[in-house]
Amino acid sequence: MLSYVPGFSIGGSPVNAHAAALLTDPHPCGHIVYPYTDEGLVEQAVTLFACGGLRNGEGVILVTTADHWNQIRQRLLAEGYDVETLQQRGQLGFAPAEDLLARFLVQGVPNEDIFREVLSGMIANSRASTGKADGRVRIFGEMVSLLWNADLGATISLEEMWNGVIEEHSVSLMCTYALGGRKDVPVELHALHSHSLHPD
């Protein structure tokens, strides 16, 4: 349903079949990272990721900043999705990244027990919306993007917690990092992901 916009690029070139497949049909336990510099491109990539899940009847959870949610919501509406109805029945979930991050940061450090409790509840609700005990759920999150410039160690801990959630609940995860003036995220962050889309 989502059309590929001319100039939409991953790795500096128009989206290719491999990148499109990775976003629309990620591995059930895949962990994708997309470092980016262009806000419009990341919103397109997240919309592609979300639309792939909704089209397949999966649960989709978007943990985004308010600004990104507003743009992604408009893109989903433009693609013909009834966002309000999807949210009401739990198939499409939205959580403000800033608020969710604040819930499990304890003195600036991610608390794993709180994180797992909160995410487990969100995933259970999303999975229930699929009508299947083993229904697929995919998550987009940018809490790490909010955290990494302030504390790389805490960001690494958070990514490790995400990997624990992926393993426990068999979900697909896409996360992004706003690079600003940087060329890429550190190699130790890339190493915590199963798939990496190069900076645009």
URLINKA-V611656 format. One line per field, one symbol per residue. ss: DSSP state (h for helix, s for strand, l for the rest). psi: psi as a letter, one per 30 degrees, with the letter a starting at -180 (. if undefined). burial: # if it has 16 or more other C-alpha atoms within 10 Angstrom, else .. A space follows every 50 residues. Layout:
ss=???
psi=???
burial=???
//
This chain:
ss=llllllllsllllsllhhhhhhhhllllllssssssllhhhhhhhhhhhh hhhhhlllsssssslhhhhhhhhhhhhhllllhhhhhhlllssssshhhh hhhhssllsslhhhhhhhhhhhhhhhhhllllllllssssslhhhhhlll lhhhhhhhhhhhhhhhhhhllsssssssllllllllhhhhllllssslll
psi=ekkkkkfkkkgglkkleeeeeeeeilkfgljkkjklfjeeeeeeeeeeee eeeeegglkkkjjlleeeeeeeeeeeefggkieeeeeeggejkkkkeeee efegkjhgkkjeeeeeeeeeeeeeeeeeffgkfgkkkkkkkgeeeffefe jeeeeeeeeeeeeeeeeefhlkkkllkjfbglelllefeefglfkkklk.
burial=.#.....####...#...##.################...########## ####..#########..##.###.##....#....##..#########.# #..##....###..##.....##.######....##############.. ...##########.##..###########....##...##.##.######
//
